[in-house]
Amino acid sequence: METSRSLTAISAQLLDKARSVSAGRSSDTVFGGAEHALRQTMIALTAGSKLADHESPGDATLHILIGRVVLTGGPAGDLIGNAGDLLVIPNSRHGLAAESDSVVLLTVAKTPHSAK
């Protein structure tokens, strides 16, 4: 297992890929997976692209590395995140929209209720 990865380099690669596909998004799991309790996934979204509403993964945060995003549908209303912000993912259906080309780091902690 790699012990160090450049998030800056991964961000650039994912944004390049997102810009080259019609969906306007790209992702890479940078740590974790089925065998781990923690999973971190980088997601790149081009300006105007979205992740449709989906169920909460459980305990999770979204660290905005590049750009500006809107976390939609939470019980407190929409949350705006800019580079450097950390947003707590609501425990309800939500979506994500990019206002500018953006890269986020999604961190999910699997709990007994979310592990599958």
N, C-alpha and C positions, 0 to 999 in steps of 0.2 A: 504494500500500500504506500502511495506517495505521502510524505509527511509535510510537504509544502507545495502550494500551487499559487501562481500569480493571478489574483482576481482581476487585476488590470488587463493582463493579456487575455484572459478568458472573456472579459467584458467586450473587448475589441473584436474578438473572433465571433462572439454571439451576435453583436450588433451588425457586423458584416453579413452574417448569415441571414439575420432577420430582414435586412434590407434587400436581400436577393430572392426572397420568397413572397408569394402573394398574401399569405396570412400575416406577414409583418411581425413574426415572432420566432424565437428560437430559445432552447433551454439546454442545460447540462447539469446533471447531478454532480456536485463537486465533493460531496462527502455523504457517506451513508448508503442506505438502501435497505433491502429486506432483512439483512442480517444485523442491522444497527437500530438502536433506539432513537438515534438522531439522524435527520436527513437534511442536507442543505442543497438547494437547487438554485442556480442562477437562471434568470429569465430576462431575455432582451425583448423589448417591444418597440416598434417604430411609432412615431407620432401618429395618433389616431387609431392605433390598433388596440384590441381588447382581449381579455380573457372573459368569456361569458360567465354569468352567475353560476356558482357551484357550491357544494356543501363545504362546510369548514373541515379542515383536516385535524382539528383538535388544537392542542397548544401549539401556536405558531406565531412567528413574527416576520415582518417584511422590512428589510434594510434597503433603502434606496441608495444605490451606488452612483448612478448617473441619471440625470433628467428629473422629470416631474410626472407623478402618477396620481390617479384618484382611485382609492379603494372604495367601491360602491356597495350600497346595500346593508351596511351594518346598522345595528339598532340605534346608534348615536347619529346616524346619517353618514354622508360621504366624508371621507378623510382624505386630505391632500397631503402628499409626501413629496418632498424635494430631496435632492442629493444630500446625504448625511442623516436623514431622518430615519427613525425606527418606528414602524407602525405595528400595533398588535392586531393580529387577524381576529375578527369577531367570530364568536361561536355560533354563527348563523350563515345563511346563504349570502354570498358576496361575489363581486367581480372586480376586475382591475382594468383600468383604462390608462393609456399613456397619453399625456398632453404634449410631450416632446419625446424624442428618441431616448429610451430609458433602459437601465439595467437594474434589476432588483435581486436581492439574495433572500430567498424564502427558506426559513428554518422551521422545521417541524419536529416536535418531540412526540414520539409514539407513546400513547398511553394504552392501558388495557382496552379502552373503548375504541381507540383509533387503529390499533394494530390489526392487520388483516393479512 
